[in-house]
Amino acid sequence: MLKKGVVTLTALLLLSSALLLFLMLDEQILASHRANLGERLRYLQQREHLLQQSVVADGNTLCRQQSAVQIENFFSVHFTDSQQDQQHSIICHRLTLFKTLPQQASAKGLLNFLHPDWQTGWQQSDFVHLPLNAADYEANRVLWIEGDSEWQLAQDFYGVVLVNGRLKLSGEGKIIGALIYQTALQQTQNQIEFNQSVVNNVAAQYQQWLYRSDSWHDFNPL
């Protein structure tokens, strides 16, 4: 009888020890789980703040604001939280109107010179058109002529002329810069004078920084 009682007591002690050990392990698991949840909550709170900065409604404006000293065609804008342990990033890229600059007074083929995506950055309102205002003649702008046209130059025009069609030139003035035409060019005399400085000035005016819409990146995902 005594022996049976000792066995029963021993079994109860072992069961109690096992139960106590299980509870201790379970408490460690719960504590670890609570810690992970707390860390995840902290991460999400910081992430929300960064998302408000980096997922911007007008990324193009942000890129232009950050582009003053950029010389490359791409750069990144970084967003960091106060603890410096999370960082998000977006990429800005430079879009130019011209993929190739003209190297002579006149050349044929607009597509040979214009960037394939130029229409994502510019509209017809960004160019000057005939008839020109007095200030347009020396503004180093792009003059866009749509379709077959005749232009009687009364004075010199400084800039780059893009003709989507056929152009006939006349008058006493000159085009100083370059002219690119799509179909044909007719001039009564040598009215186009290539000027590299003018071409470079025009090209510098027609470039801009745009936000690459697929470029958002989280450097520290959980």
Beta strands, then each sheet from edge to edge (+ up, - down):
strand 1: 74-80
strand 2: 87-96
strand 3: 106-108
strand 4: 141-146
strand 5: 149-153
strand 6: 157-164
strand 7: 166-171
strand 8: 175-181
strand 9: 184-187
strand 10: 192-194
strand 11: 207-211
strand 12: 217-218
sheet 1: 1+ 2- 11+
sheet 2: 1+ 2- 12+
sheet 3: 3+ 8+ 6+ 4+
sheet 4: 3+ 8+ 10+
sheet 5: 5+ 7+ 9+
end
